[in-house]
Amino acid sequence: MALAALYVYAIPVTALDSKEKIVTSVSVVFFGSAIGHIIGLLVGVSVLGCLAATVLVGPRVIFAMSRDGMLPKFASDIHPDYFTPGNAIVLQAIMTSILVFSGTFDTLLDYITVPSVFFSGLNGVGLFVLRMRQRSEENAQVYKTFGYPLVPGLFVVGMMWIVINTVLKNPTNSIWGLAMVCIGIPIYYLIKVVHLSYSVADSKDLLTIPPELCRGGKPCELLPSALAALEDMVAEAKKTNIDIVVISAHRTRDFQKELFEDAQQRHGKSHAIRWVAPPGRSEHHTGYVVDLADLNCPEYDDEPGFENTPAGLWLLENGPRFGFKLSFPKNNWQKIGYEPWHWRFEGTLDAYAQFHHGIWNKITHIVFS
Protein backbone atom coordinates (compact mmCIF):
# COMPACT_ATOMS: atom_id res chain seq x y z
CA MET A 1 0.00 0.00 0.00
CA ALA A 2 2.83 2.39 0.90
CA LEU A 3 4.63 1.64 -2.37
CA ALA A 4 1.45 2.24 -4.37
CA ALA A 5 0.93 5.52 -2.53
CA LEU A 6 4.50 6.54 -3.44
CA TYR A 7 3.83 5.83 -7.12
CA VAL A 8 0.70 7.97 -7.08
CA TYR A 9 2.54 10.75 -5.25
CA ALA A 10 5.32 10.79 -7.86
CA ILE A 11 3.15 10.48 -10.95
CA PRO A 12 -0.47 11.68 -11.27
CA VAL A 13 -3.05 8.95 -11.75
CA THR A 14 -4.01 10.41 -15.12
CA ALA A 15 -0.46 9.86 -16.36
CA LEU A 16 -0.04 6.29 -15.17
CA ASP A 17 -1.54 4.73 -18.30
CA SER A 18 1.21 6.19 -20.46
CA LYS A 19 3.98 4.74 -18.31
CA GLU A 20 5.09 1.29 -19.37
CA LYS A 21 7.74 0.89 -16.62
CA ILE A 22 6.30 2.47 -13.50
CA VAL A 23 9.35 1.80 -11.28
CA THR A 24 11.75 3.43 -13.73
CA SER A 25 9.42 6.39 -14.22
CA VAL A 26 9.05 7.03 -10.50
CA SER A 27 12.81 6.66 -9.95
CA VAL A 28 13.49 9.25 -12.67
CA VAL A 29 11.13 11.67 -10.92
CA PHE A 30 12.91 11.29 -7.58
CA PHE A 31 16.55 10.74 -8.58
CA GLY A 32 16.96 11.95 -12.13
CA SER A 33 17.27 10.16 -15.45
CA ALA A 34 20.62 8.35 -14.96
CA ILE A 35 19.92 7.00 -11.46
CA GLY A 36 16.33 6.23 -12.37
CA HIS A 37 17.32 3.96 -15.24
CA ILE A 38 19.92 2.22 -13.08
CA ILE A 39 17.23 1.48 -10.49
CA GLY A 40 15.00 0.18 -13.26
CA LEU A 41 17.81 -2.13 -14.40
CA LEU A 42 18.31 -3.42 -10.85
CA VAL A 43 14.61 -4.16 -10.56
CA GLY A 44 14.81 -6.08 -13.84
CA VAL A 45 17.71 -8.15 -12.49
CA SER A 46 15.79 -8.87 -9.28
CA VAL A 47 13.04 -10.39 -11.40
CA LEU A 48 15.47 -13.23 -12.12
CA GLY A 49 15.00 -14.33 -8.51
CA CYS A 50 11.28 -14.75 -9.15
CA LEU A 51 12.12 -16.60 -12.36
CA ALA A 52 14.36 -19.01 -10.42
CA ALA A 53 11.53 -19.73 -8.01
CA THR A 54 9.18 -20.36 -10.93
CA VAL A 55 11.65 -22.76 -12.54
CA LEU A 56 12.02 -24.63 -9.25
CA VAL A 57 8.36 -24.78 -8.21
CA GLY A 58 6.44 -24.99 -11.49
CA PRO A 59 7.89 -28.25 -12.83
CA ARG A 60 7.46 -29.91 -9.46
CA VAL A 61 3.74 -29.11 -9.56
CA ILE A 62 3.59 -30.70 -13.03
CA PHE A 63 5.61 -33.66 -11.71
CA ALA A 64 3.27 -34.19 -8.74
CA MET A 65 0.15 -33.96 -10.92
CA SER A 66 1.64 -36.46 -13.37
CA ARG A 67 2.54 -38.84 -10.55
CA ASP A 68 -1.06 -38.65 -9.33
CA GLY A 69 -2.36 -39.51 -12.81
CA MET A 70 -3.66 -36.00 -13.59
CA LEU A 71 -1.16 -35.33 -16.39
CA PRO A 72 0.63 -37.58 -18.91
CA LYS A 73 2.85 -40.14 -17.18
CA PHE A 74 6.09 -39.11 -18.93
CA ALA A 75 6.11 -35.86 -16.90
CA SER A 76 6.68 -37.86 -13.68
CA ASP A 77 10.07 -39.23 -14.79
CA ILE A 78 13.14 -38.35 -12.71
CA HIS A 79 16.40 -37.45 -14.47
CA PRO A 80 18.84 -40.34 -13.86
CA ASP A 81 21.86 -38.08 -13.20
CA TYR A 82 20.50 -34.90 -11.63
CA PHE A 83 17.49 -36.42 -9.83
CA THR A 84 15.27 -33.57 -10.99
CA PRO A 85 11.87 -33.72 -12.72
CA GLY A 86 13.58 -33.37 -16.09
CA ASN A 87 10.61 -34.01 -18.37
CA ALA A 88 8.42 -31.66 -16.34
CA ILE A 89 11.05 -28.91 -16.66
CA VAL A 90 11.16 -29.40 -20.44
CA LEU A 91 7.35 -29.41 -20.62
CA GLN A 92 7.14 -26.13 -18.70
CA ALA A 93 9.86 -24.60 -20.89
CA ILE A 94 7.92 -25.52 -24.03
CA MET A 95 4.66 -24.07 -22.70
CA THR A 96 6.44 -20.90 -21.53
CA SER A 97 8.18 -20.45 -24.89
CA ILE A 98 4.86 -20.68 -26.70
CA LEU A 99 3.47 -17.94 -24.45
CA VAL A 100 6.56 -15.74 -24.87
CA PHE A 101 6.25 -15.81 -28.66
CA SER A 102 2.50 -15.21 -28.49
CA GLY A 103 2.72 -11.55 -27.51
CA THR A 104 4.28 -8.78 -25.42
CA PHE A 105 4.72 -8.86 -21.66
CA ASP A 106 1.68 -6.62 -21.21
CA THR A 107 -0.38 -8.97 -23.36
CA LEU A 108 0.71 -12.00 -21.33
CA LEU A 109 -0.08 -10.13 -18.12
CA ASP A 110 -3.59 -9.46 -19.41
CA TYR A 111 -3.91 -13.16 -20.29
CA ILE A 112 -3.16 -14.33 -16.76
CA THR A 113 -4.73 -11.52 -14.70
CA VAL A 114 -8.34 -12.58 -15.12
CA PRO A 115 -7.85 -16.35 -14.53
CA SER A 116 -5.31 -15.85 -11.73
CA VAL A 117 -7.30 -13.25 -9.82
CA PHE A 118 -10.57 -15.09 -10.44
CA PHE A 119 -9.25 -18.30 -8.89
CA SER A 120 -7.79 -16.31 -5.99
CA GLY A 121 -11.29 -15.02 -5.36
CA LEU A 122 -12.62 -18.57 -5.52
CA ASN A 123 -10.20 -19.46 -2.72
CA GLY A 124 -11.97 -16.89 -0.58
CA VAL A 125 -15.36 -18.29 -1.56
CA GLY A 126 -14.04 -21.74 -0.67
CA LEU A 127 -13.37 -20.52 2.87
CA PHE A 128 -17.06 -19.63 3.32
CA VAL A 129 -18.11 -23.02 1.91
CA LEU A 130 -15.65 -24.81 4.23
CA ARG A 131 -16.94 -22.97 7.28
CA MET A 132 -20.56 -23.78 6.45
CA ARG A 133 -19.76 -27.46 5.95
CA GLN A 134 -17.78 -27.66 9.17
CA ARG A 135 -20.58 -26.09 11.16
CA SER A 136 -22.97 -28.72 9.84
CA GLU A 137 -20.66 -31.54 10.94
CA GLU A 138 -20.83 -32.76 14.50
CA ASN A 139 -17.67 -32.14 16.58
CA ALA A 140 -15.85 -30.67 13.57
CA GLN A 141 -13.02 -28.23 14.25
CA VAL A 142 -13.94 -24.96 12.49
CA TYR A 143 -11.20 -23.37 10.40
CA LYS A 144 -10.49 -19.88 11.76
CA THR A 145 -9.28 -16.78 9.96
CA PHE A 146 -8.76 -13.18 11.06
CA GLY A 147 -11.75 -10.87 10.72
CA TYR A 148 -14.14 -13.52 9.42
CA PRO A 149 -16.46 -12.90 7.61
CA LEU A 150 -15.57 -9.25 6.90
CA VAL A 151 -11.92 -9.63 5.85
CA PRO A 152 -12.35 -12.64 3.51
CA GLY A 153 -15.57 -11.07 2.22
CA LEU A 154 -13.75 -7.87 1.27
CA PHE A 155 -11.02 -9.98 -0.31
CA VAL A 156 -13.53 -11.79 -2.54
CA VAL A 157 -15.22 -8.50 -3.52
CA GLY A 158 -11.84 -6.96 -4.32
CA MET A 159 -10.76 -9.89 -6.48
CA MET A 160 -14.03 -9.89 -8.39
CA TRP A 161 -13.76 -6.11 -8.92
CA ILE A 162 -10.30 -6.57 -10.47
CA VAL A 163 -11.66 -9.30 -12.76
CA ILE A 164 -14.63 -7.23 -13.92
CA ASN A 165 -12.50 -4.10 -14.39
CA THR A 166 -9.89 -6.00 -16.43
CA VAL A 167 -12.51 -7.63 -18.64
CA LEU A 168 -14.21 -4.29 -19.33
CA LYS A 169 -10.89 -2.54 -19.99
CA ASN A 170 -9.35 -5.22 -22.19
CA PRO A 171 -12.01 -7.77 -23.18
CA THR A 172 -10.04 -9.39 -26.03
CA ASN A 173 -6.98 -10.46 -24.02
CA SER A 174 -9.15 -11.35 -21.03
CA ILE A 175 -11.24 -13.70 -23.15
CA TRP A 176 -8.09 -15.27 -24.62
CA GLY A 177 -6.78 -15.84 -21.10
CA LEU A 178 -10.01 -17.54 -20.06
CA ALA A 179 -9.94 -19.60 -23.28
CA MET A 180 -6.47 -20.92 -22.44
CA VAL A 181 -7.72 -21.99 -19.01
CA CYS A 182 -10.76 -23.67 -20.57
CA ILE A 183 -8.48 -25.80 -22.74
CA GLY A 184 -7.81 -27.74 -19.54
CA ILE A 185 -11.46 -28.84 -19.26
CA PRO A 186 -11.45 -31.45 -22.07
CA ILE A 187 -7.95 -32.53 -21.01
CA TYR A 188 -9.26 -33.09 -17.49
CA TYR A 189 -12.06 -35.34 -18.70
CA LEU A 190 -9.68 -37.23 -20.99
CA ILE A 191 -7.40 -38.16 -18.08
CA LYS A 192 -10.05 -38.39 -15.36
CA VAL A 193 -10.32 -41.65 -13.44
CA VAL A 194 -13.85 -42.96 -14.01
CA HIS A 195 -15.58 -45.45 -11.75
CA LEU A 196 -19.01 -46.37 -13.12
CA SER A 197 -21.90 -46.81 -10.72
CA TYR A 198 -23.28 -50.27 -9.92
CA SER A 199 -26.28 -51.60 -8.05
CA VAL A 200 -25.63 -53.80 -5.04
CA ALA A 201 -26.72 -57.42 -5.39
CA ASP A 202 -29.48 -58.56 -3.05
CA SER A 203 -28.00 -60.58 -0.19
CA LYS A 204 -30.81 -63.15 -0.58
CA ASP A 205 -29.56 -63.99 -4.07
CA LEU A 206 -25.94 -64.56 -3.08
CA LEU A 207 -24.32 -67.94 -2.47
CA THR A 208 -21.31 -68.64 -0.29
CA ILE A 209 -18.16 -69.66 -2.13
CA PRO A 210 -16.80 -72.98 -0.77
CA PRO A 211 -14.13 -72.18 1.89
CA GLU A 212 -11.51 -74.30 0.11
CA LEU A 213 -11.67 -71.90 -2.85
CA CYS A 214 -10.96 -68.85 -0.68
CA ARG A 215 -7.64 -67.68 0.69
CA GLY A 216 -7.54 -68.78 4.35
CA GLY A 217 -11.13 -70.00 4.20
CA LYS A 218 -12.31 -66.39 4.25
CA PRO A 219 -16.10 -66.20 3.67
CA CYS A 220 -16.95 -64.79 0.23
CA GLU A 221 -20.17 -64.62 -1.78
CA LEU A 222 -21.20 -64.55 -5.45
CA LEU A 223 -24.36 -64.79 -7.51
CA PRO A 224 -25.16 -68.39 -8.61
CA SER A 225 -24.17 -68.06 -12.28
CA ALA A 226 -20.80 -66.49 -11.42
CA LEU A 227 -20.13 -69.07 -8.71
CA ALA A 228 -20.88 -71.99 -11.05
CA ALA A 229 -18.52 -70.61 -13.68
CA LEU A 230 -15.86 -69.95 -11.05
CA GLU A 231 -16.01 -73.52 -9.75
CA ASP A 232 -15.71 -74.91 -13.30
CA MET A 233 -12.75 -72.64 -14.03
CA VAL A 234 -10.90 -73.47 -10.80
CA ALA A 235 -11.47 -77.20 -11.39
CA GLU A 236 -10.11 -76.93 -14.95
CA ALA A 237 -7.02 -75.07 -13.74
CA LYS A 238 -6.47 -77.71 -11.07
CA LYS A 239 -6.05 -80.34 -13.80
CA THR A 240 -2.83 -78.58 -14.84
CA ASN A 241 -1.66 -78.13 -11.22
CA ILE A 242 -2.72 -74.48 -11.14
CA ASP A 243 -4.27 -73.51 -7.79
CA ILE A 244 -6.53 -70.45 -8.07
CA VAL A 245 -8.07 -68.98 -4.92
CA VAL A 246 -10.47 -66.10 -4.23
CA ILE A 247 -9.31 -63.20 -2.06
CA SER A 248 -12.37 -60.96 -2.50
CA ALA A 249 -15.82 -61.22 -4.08
CA HIS A 250 -19.11 -59.44 -3.36
CA ARG A 251 -18.84 -56.26 -1.28
CA THR A 252 -21.50 -54.18 0.42
CA ARG A 253 -21.48 -50.38 0.21
CA ASP A 254 -20.42 -50.11 3.85
CA PHE A 255 -17.47 -52.44 3.38
CA GLN A 256 -16.42 -50.60 0.20
CA LYS A 257 -16.63 -47.32 2.08
CA GLU A 258 -14.23 -48.65 4.73
CA LEU A 259 -11.77 -49.78 2.06
CA PHE A 260 -11.93 -46.47 0.20
CA GLU A 261 -11.53 -44.30 3.30
CA ASP A 262 -8.60 -46.42 4.48
CA ALA A 263 -6.91 -46.07 1.09
CA GLN A 264 -7.46 -42.31 1.16
CA GLN A 265 -5.87 -41.99 4.59
CA ARG A 266 -2.85 -44.06 3.59
CA HIS A 267 -2.24 -42.80 0.06
CA GLY A 268 -4.32 -39.65 -0.53
CA LYS A 269 -7.47 -39.42 -2.65
CA SER A 270 -5.84 -38.88 -6.06
CA HIS A 271 -3.80 -42.07 -5.71
CA ALA A 272 -6.42 -44.12 -3.86
CA ILE A 273 -9.15 -43.57 -6.45
CA ARG A 274 -7.00 -45.20 -9.15
CA TRP A 275 -7.04 -48.47 -7.18
CA VAL A 276 -10.08 -48.47 -4.90
CA ALA A 277 -13.56 -47.48 -6.07
CA PRO A 278 -15.77 -45.24 -3.90
CA PRO A 279 -18.87 -46.88 -2.40
CA GLY A 280 -21.57 -47.34 -5.02
CA ARG A 281 -19.00 -47.50 -7.82
CA SER A 282 -17.32 -50.85 -7.26
CA GLU A 283 -17.84 -53.75 -9.63
CA HIS A 284 -17.72 -55.97 -6.57
CA HIS A 285 -21.21 -54.70 -5.63
CA THR A 286 -22.73 -56.67 -8.50
CA GLY A 287 -21.92 -60.14 -7.17
CA TYR A 288 -20.31 -61.06 -10.49
CA VAL A 289 -16.72 -60.05 -9.66
CA VAL A 290 -13.83 -61.82 -7.94
CA ASP A 291 -10.28 -60.91 -7.03
CA LEU A 292 -8.18 -63.99 -7.69
CA ALA A 293 -4.76 -65.15 -6.52
CA ASP A 294 -2.28 -68.00 -6.81
CA LEU A 295 -2.52 -70.30 -3.79
CA ASN A 296 1.24 -70.77 -3.77
CA CYS A 297 2.20 -67.11 -4.32
CA PRO A 298 0.50 -65.10 -1.54
CA GLU A 299 3.12 -62.36 -1.84
CA TYR A 300 1.48 -61.33 -5.13
CA ASP A 301 -2.05 -60.96 -3.77
CA ASP A 302 -3.50 -57.67 -5.08
CA GLU A 303 -0.20 -56.90 -6.79
CA PRO A 304 0.59 -56.32 -10.50
CA GLY A 305 3.16 -59.11 -10.23
CA PHE A 306 0.27 -61.58 -10.05
CA GLU A 307 0.19 -61.53 -13.87
CA ASN A 308 3.45 -63.54 -13.94
CA THR A 309 2.37 -66.24 -11.47
CA PRO A 310 1.17 -69.61 -12.81
CA ALA A 311 -2.41 -68.71 -11.93
CA GLY A 312 -2.14 -65.24 -13.48
CA LEU A 313 -0.75 -66.58 -16.77
CA TRP A 314 -3.37 -69.35 -16.89
CA LEU A 315 -6.23 -66.87 -16.32
CA LEU A 316 -5.08 -64.57 -19.12
CA GLU A 317 -5.20 -67.48 -21.53
CA ASN A 318 -8.24 -69.37 -20.24
CA GLY A 319 -10.42 -67.01 -18.20
CA PRO A 320 -12.54 -65.86 -21.17
CA ARG A 321 -13.49 -69.49 -21.95
CA PHE A 322 -15.48 -69.52 -18.71
CA GLY A 323 -17.11 -66.12 -19.22
CA PHE A 324 -14.58 -64.12 -17.17
CA LYS A 325 -13.01 -60.89 -18.39
CA LEU A 326 -10.18 -58.80 -16.97
CA SER A 327 -11.88 -55.60 -15.87
CA PHE A 328 -8.91 -53.23 -15.76
CA PRO A 329 -6.17 -54.17 -18.23
CA LYS A 330 -3.22 -51.90 -18.91
CA ASN A 331 -4.17 -48.50 -20.39
CA ASN A 332 -7.90 -49.06 -19.83
CA TRP A 333 -10.23 -46.24 -20.87
CA GLN A 334 -11.33 -45.61 -17.27
CA LYS A 335 -7.74 -44.71 -16.26
CA ILE A 336 -7.97 -47.18 -13.36
CA GLY A 337 -4.76 -48.89 -12.26
CA TYR A 338 -3.81 -52.19 -13.88
CA GLU A 339 -5.35 -55.05 -11.84
CA PRO A 340 -4.50 -58.49 -13.26
CA TRP A 341 -6.27 -60.12 -10.29
CA HIS A 342 -9.67 -58.45 -10.85
CA TRP A 343 -12.02 -60.56 -13.01
CA ARG A 344 -15.69 -60.07 -13.78
CA PHE A 345 -18.14 -62.67 -15.02
CA GLU A 346 -20.01 -61.74 -18.23
CA GLY A 347 -21.21 -65.22 -19.22
CA THR A 348 -24.96 -64.51 -18.96
CA LEU A 349 -27.13 -61.74 -20.37
CA ASP A 350 -27.82 -60.32 -16.90
CA ALA A 351 -24.14 -60.33 -16.01
CA TYR A 352 -23.14 -58.78 -19.33
CA ALA A 353 -25.69 -55.98 -18.93
CA GLN A 354 -24.19 -55.01 -15.57
CA PHE A 355 -20.90 -53.94 -17.16
CA HIS A 356 -21.95 -52.53 -20.53
CA HIS A 357 -23.77 -49.30 -19.88
CA GLY A 358 -23.90 -47.90 -23.42
CA ILE A 359 -22.01 -44.89 -24.78
CA TRP A 360 -24.39 -42.21 -23.42
CA ASN A 361 -24.20 -43.58 -19.89
CA LYS A 362 -20.39 -43.68 -20.15
CA ILE A 363 -20.32 -40.03 -21.24
CA THR A 364 -22.63 -39.15 -18.35
CA HIS A 365 -20.34 -40.92 -15.89
CA ILE A 366 -17.26 -39.17 -17.25
CA VAL A 367 -18.78 -35.69 -17.01
CA PHE A 368 -20.75 -35.93 -13.77
CA SER A 369 -18.99 -38.54 -11.64
N, C-alpha and C positions, 0 to 999 in steps of 0.2 A: 504494500500500500504506500509506504514511504517513497519507494523508488518510482512508482507511478505518479505520485504527487510531484516529485522532482522533475519528471519529464514534462508534466503539464505546466509547471512553473517556468521551465526553460523555453518551451515552445508552445505557443497558443494552440488550443484544441483545433481551431479552424485550419491550422497549418500542418497538423499531424498527418493527414492523408497524403500529402506530397512528399513525405519523408520516408524513403525506403529503408534507411538504416537509422533507427531512432537513437541508438546509443552513440553512434558517431556524431549525429547531428547535435545532440545535447552536449557532448564533450566539446565540440567546436564552439558552442555558445559560451561555455564556462572557461575553457582553457585556450581557445584559439585553434586555428586550422591545423597546424603541425601536430600539436599534442593531441588534439581531438582525433585525428586519423590514426595516431599511434595507439590510442586507447581502443579505437575500433578494431585495429589489427589484433590487439591482445585479447579482446573479447572473442574474435574469430578463432584464435588459437585455443582458447578455453573450451570452445565448442567441441574440440577433439576429445576432451575428457568425457563428454556426454556420448560421443560417438563410440568410445571404447566401452562404455557401459552397455550401450545398445548391442555392440558386437558380442559382448560376453553373455548378456541376458537373453536376447532375442532367440538365438539358435537353441538355447537350452529349453526354452518354452516349446519350440517346434519339436525338439528331441523328446520331451516329456509327453507331448500330445501324440507323437508317433508311437512311442512305447505303449501308450494306453489304447492304441488302435484308432485314434481319432484323425490321424494323418497317414499317408503312405508309409509302409514299414521301412523303406530304405533310409528314411530320415532318422531312424533310431540307431543307426550303426555308429560304433565308436572307432575313431582312427586308431589303427594298430600301433603306431609309433608315439603319437602325441596324446592319446587317450582323451581326445576332445570329440564333440559331436560333429565330425567333419562334414558329413553329408548335409546336416542341418545348417551349418555355416554357409556352405555353397548354395543351398536352396534360398537362404535369406539374401545372400549376395545377388543372386539372379533376380529375385523379386524387387530388391532395392534398385538395381540397375535399370530395370524396366520403368520404375517410377521416376528415376532421375532423368531419363531420356524422354519422359512423357510431358515435361513442362518445367517452368521456372520454380524456384523455391516458394514464391508466393502462391503459385498455383497448387503445389503439393500441400502447402499449409492449409489452403482452402479445402482441399480434398479430405484431409484428416480431421479438420476442426469439428465439423458437424457430427461424424460418427463417434469421435473420441469424446467430445463433450456430452453427446447424447447418452452414451453408455455410462459415463461418470454420473450423470443424473439418475440413470436407472439404478446405480449402486445405492443412491440415497433412497429411492423408492423401495428397493429391496430391504432396507433397514426397517421401514414401516411395516412391510409384509412380514418380516421375521418377528418383529415385536408382537404383531397381532396373532401369529401362529403360536408363539411361545406362551402368550397369555391364555390361549385356549387349551394348552396342554397342562395336565395336572403335574404339579411339582417341578415344572420346567424352570430353569434358571434364565431370567430375562436378560438379554444383551443390553448393556447400558452405554449411553453416549452422552456427552456434555450438551446441556441445553435442549434435550429432547422434549417436545417435538419441534421447537422453534428453530434451532440451529440447523438440523438436517432439512427442515422444511424450506428455510431460506436458501440452503444450498441447492436443493432441487429446482426451486423457482429461478435461481440465478443461472443454473446450467441450461434450463429450458429457454431462458431469455436469450442467452448467447446463441443457442441453436437457431431460434426463430430469427434473430437479428442477422445472423450469417446467411441464412437461406434467402431472406428478403434482399440483402445487400448483394449477394453473389449467387443467384439461384443455379446457374449453369454448373459451376465447379462443385457446389454443394450436392447437386443431384448426381454428378459423376462420382463423388466420394461415397454417397449412399449406395450407388450402383456397384461399386467395387466391393463393398461390404456384403451386398446381397448375392454376389457370386458365391459366397460361402454357403448359402442355403442349399442349393442342389448338391454341392460337394458333401455337406453334412449328411444328407439323406442317402448319398451313395455309399458312405462309409459307416453309416449308423448300424449298430448291432440290433438286430430285429428278433425278438422272441414273439412268435404268434401266440394267440390265446387259445386255450383248450378247456373243454368241459371236463369236470371230474367224474370219473366212473362211479356208478352207484355201488356202495359197499356190498349190497345184497347180490350183485352180479359177479363179484370177484371170487376166485378160487385160490386156495393156498398152494404155492409151489412146494413140491416135496422137499423136505429139509435136506436130503442128500444132494439136491441140485443147487443149494445155496451155500455160499461161503460161510463156514462156521455154523451151519444149520439155522442161520438168521431167517426169521419168518418174512416171506415176501408173497405178494399176491399179483395175479393177472386175470384178465378176462379169459373165458374158456377156450376160445379159438386160438388166442395167442399162446396159452399154456400148452395146448395140444401140439401146436407146431414146435414150440420150444422143446418139449419132451422128445419129439421125433428127431429134431436136429441134434440134441445132445447125445441121443442113443446112436445116431449115425456117426457122429464124431468119435464116440467111444470105440467103435469098431476099428479105428485107425490109431487107437491109443492116445486120442486127444481128449483131455478132461476139461470140459467147459462148465463153469459155475456162474451163478447169478450173484451179483453183489448189491443190486438195487432193482426194484420193479415199480409197482404202483406207489404213488405218493399223494397224500392229502395236501390241501392248501396250507394247513397249519405246519405240516412237516417241511414243506417246501419253503415256507416263510422262515423257519428256523435256519435252514441251510443257507438261504440267501443272505439273511442278516449276519450270520457267522462269517460268510465269505466277504461281505462288505467290511466288517470290522477288521478282518485279517489282511485284506488286500486292497481295500478301497473300492468304491462302486464301479469306476470305469474298468477296472481289471476284473472284478467279480462277475459283472454282467456278461462277459464273454464266455464264462464257464458255467455259471449257475443262473438258471432262469428265475425271475421273480415269481411269487405265487400267482397262480392263474395262467401262467405262460409256460409251464413245463409240459413237455410231451409225456412225462411220467404220469400226469393226471389221468390220461386216457385209459390206462390199464392195458395198453398194447406195447409198452416199451420196457426193455430190460437193459441194464448195464451188466456186461459180461466180463469174465476174467478167466485166466488160465489157472486151474487148481494148483499147479506146481510152480507158478510164478507170482506169488502174492505181492512181490515188490513192484509189480507193474499194474496193480489195481488202480484204475482211474488215472492212468498215466499214458502219454502218447507212445511210450515204448511197448505198450501192449500189442501194437500192430506187428511186432517182430517175434512175438511168442508163438509157439505151435498153435495155440487156440486162435490167436489173432490172425495168423496167416490162413488157417483153415476157414475161418468165418468169412474173410474177404473173398475166398473162392467159392464157398458153398452156402453161405447164408441166404442169398437170394433164392436158392432152390426151395427153401422152406418158407418163403414169403417174408423174410427179414431184409431190411434195408438199412445201411449205415446213414444215420440221420445227418451227421455233421462231418462230411469229408473235408479234406483240405480245400481251402479257398471257396467255401460254400457261400451262397448268395446272401445268407443271413449274417455273415461276418462273425459267426460264433466259432469259438476255438475248436480245433480239430480233436474229435473224440472217437477214436477207433473202437472204444468199448461200448458205445451207445447205439443200440439197434432197436428199430421199431418194426412191428409186424404190420404188413399191408396185404396179407393173403386173403382177406375177405372184403366184400364191398363196403361193409360198415367200417372196417379198419382203414381201408384206403381213403374213405371220405374224411376221416379224422385229420389227415395230414395233407390233403390237397384242397386248399381253400378257394382256388380260382384267382385269376389275376387281379380282379378288382379288390377282393379282400386282402390280397398281399399288399397292394398299393395303400389301402386304408391303414393296414398295420404299420407300414413304413412311415407314413406321414403322422399318424396320431398316437402311436405307441410310445 
